[in-house]
Amino acid sequence: MKFGVVIFPGSNCDHDCYYAIQSVVGRPAEFIWHQETSVKGFDAIVLPGGFAYGDYLRTGALAKFSPVMQAVKSFAEMGGLVIGICNGFQILTEAGLLPGALMRNSNMKYICKFLEIRTETTDTPFTNCLKQGQVLNIPIGHGEGNYFADADTLKKLEDNRQVAFRYVENPNGSIHDIAGIVNKNRNVLGMMPHPDRSSEQLLGSTDGKIIFESMVNALAGRAL
Amino acid sequence: MKATIIVTLKPTVLDPQGITIQRSVQSMGLPEVTSIRQGKYFDVQLTDSIPLERRQELVQKLAKDVLTNPVIEEFRIDWEQKS
């Protein structure tokens, strides 16, 4: 079981993700440079936080043209697990792997703090070790985390139970308090809060670790 | 040949930057300014030999697939008038 952590020019949580998976969760992880054209041999792909391409044009907008994203797209289409954290979530929406968009926070401020999110579904490979309604203590650090989708898309997200996490107290204006969503096939998760920054007690919380452990659990189940 | 692509948020999408600018403008003593919407502007230079149809198709594609996020934004294209 091998995790791949993609590095875009401007990623800055790549090492946090690598460390959380490799050293805290204890599963092998490798970096994938964004110019790679294949993700062969990986069981799960992590798109880390940061400012890919300096957030030029729009957050995540240019990262979708990185060669690796074609491979990530095919990987996701074949059911591979993909998690996008923060900037990774923005990239997934821009690349069309998740619906909606992330806009400037409604208060126009970059927000960096611990907050609470509620688990809305345990029926995903990313939340299967959590309990329905479980509240996670987890940090956010973003200026563009204000999730937006049109009414039709929102209805579909809610009807299919694709909202994975909701903010207990909405920090950024996100519609329906959305903090994270999965795609229809439930194998792609995007979330603004950082499980990579909340995987060991030294950092203030270990709640984020359960998300990586859920992925390990899901992958172990597939291997059987 | 030059095209200018203007990208704006859809009217239904909240523009916190525009609202913040408009509030600041009010506080500087211009209460007549009732709304500001912020957008983006791209100057795109094309080779002159390109056929009209292809030119329009290309700039449409560029605006639609790269310069805007159709979930929240829309665009319009202004063509440079050659004198």
Interface residues (C-beta under 8 A of the other chain):
Chain A: L57 R58 A61 T93 E94 P99 G100 A101 M103 R104 N105 S106 N107 M108 N146 F148 A149 D150 G173
Chain B: V13 L14 P16 Q17 T20 V66 L67 N69 V71 I72
